[in-house]
Amino acid sequence: MKSTPRELGYHMPAEWEPHEATWLSWPHKEESWPGAFERVPEIFVEITKHLTESELVRINVADQAFSERVTSLLRKGGVNLDAVRFHFNPTDDAWVRDHGPIYVVRDSPGKRERAIIDWRYNAWGNKYPPFFNDDVVPSRIAVEMNELLFLPGIVMEGGSLDVNGRGTLITTEACLLNPNRNPHLQRAQIEQYLEDYLGITQVLWLGEGIAGDDTDGHVDDLTRFVSADTVVTVVEDDREDENYEVLKENCGLLRQMKDQDGQLLRVIELPMPAPVYFQEQRLPASYANFYLANKSVLVPTFRDENDEKACAILQKLFTDRKVIGIDCVELIWGLGSIHCVTQQQPAVY
């Protein structure tokens, strides 16, 4: 009997493919942004406002009272509430990229179907308990929306992988091979899970992640597909910066990598902002943590001279979308940015 998504014809689509909606888990855990939480909901309002211009925004909240508080904030921010849907899924934190549903799709003539993958979630190696509520979010959504559900049974986070929708996935050894995720699995076994559940045909491995990243090296702070044959990757020009060698090595690896058709990847460099610190802690500020909406590219900015340069590079790559910079200086104090707090729901027809 066919049982895996790949055997049933499903695959994970690229982020730039059409969305029905974007998922958010509304922030409420103040200790994730100690001393700076007040500004965080305002940033979520700004993100929501831009997203509702081209797609639905589905927001996880604990209950009706929570949804009413968020509605008040959104109304005050001028958000189109007709494009907002609330879902009563209690969460432990706001990082829906990692605890939310990962969607796969199946295409046939004139039709696209959708299913949900619910990987296990352990808050990046049991770093931030409790995480039970976050772990069950995808299954709760699948039940509510009557979606086909697959349970691989291993730990995996959305921010740890990126796909081109044609069969190639990129990730990092630092994260997926870390013993705090799946210590019982070897590299080949992890690759098999990715192939079976995301319908990909090859895995490209980068090395370490950027400084300050508590996820052990998520690829969405490093390197992102921007088309089937092209990636952007962050580079550091300052030889004295701790990211310099790591990013140089990853860039070198990328320039030797090939796509699923055996063609060398096209590699475009993105700058890094100057180091961002809060209370003497280095934060994982990176322009690679952008999110691709239907009609826009939401890019984290850091009040840095490279903000404009990074946005201009991305605008040249996404001529069909408007690149919008969003100040994420306070958001990044939670050790994540725009891509970390969003999760796409592919459109079906």
Secondary structure, DSSP 8 states (H G I E B T S, - for coil): ---STTTTT-B---TTS-EEEEEEE----GGGSTTTGGGHHHHHHHHHHHHTTTSEEEEEESSHHHHHHHHHHHHHTT--GGGEEEEE---SSS-HHHHS-EEEEEEETTEEEEEEE--B--HHHHTS---HHHHTHHHHHHHHHT-EEE---SB--GGG-EE-SSSEEEEEHHHHT-TTT-TT--HHHHHHHHHHHH--SEEEEE----TT-TTS--GGGTEEEEETTEEEEEE---TTSTTHHHHHHHHHHHTT-B-TTS-B-EEEEEE--S--EETTEE----TT--EE-SSEEEEEE-S-TTHHHHHHHHHHH-TTSEEEEEE-TTGGGGT--TGGG-EEEE---
